[in-house]
Amino acid sequence: MTLLSIIIPNYNYGCFADRFFGSLAAQSMPLADVEVLFVDDGSSDDSLEQARKWSGRVACRDFKILTPPRSGKPGPVRNRGLETATGKYLLSFDPDDEMEPEFLLCCVKSLDSNPNVSVVYTDYYEASPDGKSYCSLPDFNPVHLRTQNILPTTAMYRRELWESGVRYRDNTSYEDWDYWVQCLIAGGRFKHIAEPLYTHHFHDANFSQHAEKEDGVAKAHIVLNNPGFFHRAVQVWAKDHLRGRAHAPSFTRGYIPTNEDLAKLSDLISKGGMF
């Protein structure tokens, strides 16, 4: 079995290829037992040419270029790569970001040395035209996922989670959040590596920026996709929000309300404090 499969979902990110693949080729961990699955979602730029160029430069076990029909969302594109992956460990990594040299080695070592851990995730840098900053993530607590997503797309995990039936769903723009909830429900155990081991670049084409426009709907679908993980009152909120009910607002961006939040809102409404 291959040690690691890296799934790279791509749409018109050819301009970032040299930066991303350069960071992959510069990893301190040898790539001889790593397979790369570049999954292109119908790009109209030079993405495929760039991938072909780098397929001959990255000294990995295998470099596959997949071109499924266009879906327009990263989740199904990742699923396509994961269906093909043969690795013991799995990783999805967006090609507009870049890895620090120790990223793969640290994640693989952490999984190798912690057999009870299913998922490892690291701190990271955020880079924008205004500069670069260190983003420190919290240690994992299952409660976090009920209200917000504290896990990055770049978490590495054991293929047993994928084989248990976990999949990226296409009915929510917060597909990563939904995916990690599924992993937790499937019995996944998470470990935080408190080092900044990759850089996330902000730019106008980030899919996450578009996803934020659908914030309330995306969160409601996460709740209804995983009903056993959320309080019954939160499930009612999700259904009412999708119906456009005024008493079921979206709340703060990136935050799913708790039962307590909803009780306070109901009390406020009953006292005439809203609407």
C-alpha positions in Angstrom: 0.0 0.0 0.0 1.2 3.5 -0.8 2.1 5.5 2.4 0.4 8.8 1.4 -2.0 10.0 -1.2 -2.2 13.8 -1.8 -5.4 14.9 -3.6 -5.1 18.3 -5.3 -8.5 19.7 -6.4 -8.0 22.4 -9.0 -9.9 24.9 -11.0 -8.0 27.6 -12.9 -5.2 27.7 -10.4 -2.5 27.3 -13.0 -0.9 30.6 -11.9 -0.1 29.1 -8.5 1.3 25.8 -9.8 5.0 26.7 -9.5 4.6 27.9 -5.9 2.6 24.9 -4.8 4.5 22.1 -6.6 7.8 23.8 -5.7 6.8 23.5 -2.0 5.8 19.8 -2.6 9.1 19.0 -4.3 11.0 20.7 -1.4 9.5 18.5 1.3 12.1 17.1 3.8 10.3 13.7 3.6 11.2 11.6 0.6 8.3 11.3 -1.8 9.2 7.8 -3.1 6.1 6.3 -1.4 3.7 9.2 -2.1 1.2 9.4 -4.9 -0.2 12.7 -6.2 -3.7 12.9 -7.6 -4.3 16.2 -9.5 -8.0 16.4 -10.1 -8.9 19.2 -12.5 -12.5 20.6 -12.5 -12.6 21.7 -16.2 -10.1 24.5 -16.0 -9.9 27.0 -18.9 -6.3 28.2 -18.1 -3.0 26.4 -18.3 -3.6 24.2 -15.2 -3.3 20.9 -17.1 -0.1 22.0 -18.8 1.4 23.0 -15.5 0.4 19.7 -13.9 2.0 17.8 -16.8 5.1 19.8 -16.4 5.4 19.1 -12.7 4.5 15.5 -13.1 8.0 15.0 -14.5 9.7 17.0 -11.8 8.2 15.7 -8.5 10.0 12.6 -7.5 7.0 10.7 -6.2 5.7 7.2 -6.6 3.0 8.1 -9.0 1.5 11.3 -10.4 -2.0 11.0 -11.8 -3.9 13.7 -13.6 -7.7 13.2 -13.5 -10.2 15.2 -15.6 -13.8 14.4 -14.5 -16.8 16.3 -15.7 -17.0 19.8 -14.2 -18.8 20.0 -10.9 -18.1 23.6 -9.8 -17.5 22.6 -6.2 -14.4 21.3 -4.5 -16.1 18.6 -2.5 -17.0 16.3 -5.5 -13.6 17.0 -7.0 -11.9 15.8 -3.8 -14.2 12.7 -3.7 -13.0 11.8 -7.2 -9.4 11.9 -6.2 -10.1 10.0 -2.9 -11.9 7.3 -4.9 -8.7 6.7 -6.8 -6.3 7.0 -3.9 -4.4 4.0 -2.6 -2.6 5.6 0.4 -2.5 4.5 4.0 -2.9 8.2 4.8 -4.9 10.7 2.9 -4.5 14.5 2.4 -6.4 17.1 0.4 -4.4 20.2 -0.3 -5.5 23.2 -2.4 -2.9 24.3 -5.0 -3.2 28.0 -4.2 -1.5 27.3 -0.9 1.9 26.0 -0.1 3.6 23.6 2.3 6.4 24.3 4.7 9.3 21.9 4.2 8.5 19.8 7.3 4.7 19.6 6.7 4.4 16.1 5.3 7.1 14.6 7.6 5.5 16.0 10.8 2.0 14.8 9.9 3.1 11.3 8.9 5.3 11.0 12.0 2.4 12.0 14.2 0.1 9.4 12.7 2.8 6.7 12.7 3.6 7.3 16.4 0.0 7.7 17.6 -2.0 4.6 16.4 -5.1 5.8 18.3 -5.2 9.1 16.4 -7.1 9.2 13.1 -6.7 12.9 12.0 -3.8 15.3 12.5 -3.9 19.1 11.8 -1.4 21.9 12.1 -1.2 25.6 12.7 -0.5 27.7 9.6 0.3 31.1 8.2 -2.1 33.4 6.5 -0.7 35.5 3.7 -2.5 38.4 2.0 -1.5 41.7 0.3 -1.3 43.2 3.8 1.3 40.7 5.1 1.7 37.3 6.7 0.4 36.2 10.1 0.6 33.1 12.3 -2.8 31.3 12.9 -2.8 29.2 16.0 -5.5 26.7 16.2 -7.0 25.2 19.4 -6.4 21.6 20.6 -9.3 19.5 19.5 -12.6 19.4 21.4 -15.6 17.7 19.8 -17.8 20.5 21.1 -16.1 23.0 18.8 -17.5 21.3 15.7 -21.1 21.9 16.9 -20.6 25.6 16.6 -17.7 26.3 14.3 -15.0 24.7 12.2 -11.6 24.9 13.8 -10.0 22.3 11.4 -8.3 23.2 8.2 -8.8 21.5 4.9 -5.2 20.3 5.1 -5.7 17.8 7.9 -4.1 14.4 7.2 -6.1 11.3 8.1 -6.2 7.5 8.0 -7.9 5.9 5.0 -10.2 3.9 7.4 -12.3 7.0 7.8 -12.9 7.3 4.0 -13.6 3.5 3.9 -16.2 4.0 6.7 -18.3 6.0 4.3 -17.3 9.6 5.0 -17.7 11.7 1.9 -17.6 15.4 0.9 -21.2 16.5 0.3 -22.2 18.9 -2.4 -25.3 20.5 -0.6 -23.2 22.7 1.7 -20.5 25.3 0.8 -18.8 24.5 4.1 -18.0 21.0 2.8 -14.8 20.7 5.0 -16.8 21.4 8.2 -19.3 18.8 7.2 -16.6 16.3 6.4 -14.9 16.6 9.8 -18.2 16.2 11.6 -18.7 12.9 9.6 -15.2 11.8 10.6 -15.9 12.5 14.3 -19.2 10.6 14.1 -17.3 7.7 12.4 -15.0 7.5 15.5 -12.2 9.7 14.4 -9.7 10.9 17.0 -8.0 14.3 16.3 -4.6 15.6 17.2 -3.3 19.2 17.0 0.3 19.8 15.9 1.1 23.3 17.3 3.4 24.4 14.5 2.7 26.6 11.5 3.5 24.1 8.7 1.8 25.6 5.7 0.7 28.9 4.3 -2.9 29.7 3.3 -3.0 32.5 0.7 -6.0 34.9 0.4 -6.9 36.1 -3.0 -10.1 37.0 -5.0 -10.6 33.5 -6.4 -10.7 31.7 -3.1 -13.7 29.4 -3.1 -14.1 30.0 0.7 -14.9 33.6 0.1 -17.8 32.6 -2.2 -19.0 30.1 0.3 -19.4 32.8 3.0 -22.1 34.4 0.9 -24.2 31.2 1.5 -23.4 31.1 5.2 -26.8 30.4 6.8 -27.9 27.8 4.2 -24.5 26.1 4.3 -24.6 25.8 8.1 -28.2 24.6 8.1 -27.3 21.8 5.7 -24.4 20.7 8.0 -26.9 20.3 10.8 -29.5 18.4 8.7 -26.8 16.2 7.1 -25.6 15.1 10.6 -28.8 15.3 12.8 -27.5 13.0 15.6 -24.6 15.4 16.3 -26.8 18.4 16.9 -29.4 19.3 19.5 -33.0 18.9 18.4 -33.6 22.6 18.8 -30.7 23.3 16.4 -32.2 20.9 13.9 -35.5 22.9 14.1 -33.6 26.1 13.5 -31.9 24.6 10.5 -35.2 23.6 8.9 -36.8 26.9 9.7 -33.8 28.8 8.3 -34.0 27.0 5.0 -37.7 27.9 4.9 -36.8 31.5 5.3 -38.5 31.9 8.7 -37.7 35.3 10.3 -37.3 33.7 13.8 -34.4 31.6 12.4 -31.7 34.0 11.4 -28.3 32.9 10.2 -26.4 34.2 13.3 -22.7 35.2 13.1 -20.9 34.0 10.0 -19.3 30.6 10.5 -21.2 30.0 13.7 -24.0 27.4 14.2 -26.2 28.4 17.2 -26.5 26.3 20.3 -29.7 25.3 22.0 -28.9 28.0 24.6 -28.5 30.6 21.8 -31.9 29.7 20.4 -33.5 29.8 23.9 -32.2 33.3 24.4 -33.4 34.4 21.0 -36.9 32.9 21.6 -37.1 34.7 24.9 -36.0 38.0 23.3 -38.6 37.6 20.5 -41.4 36.8 23.1 -40.5 40.1 24.9 -40.8 42.1 21.7 -37.1 42.7 21.5 -36.8 41.7 17.8 -38.9 41.9 14.7 
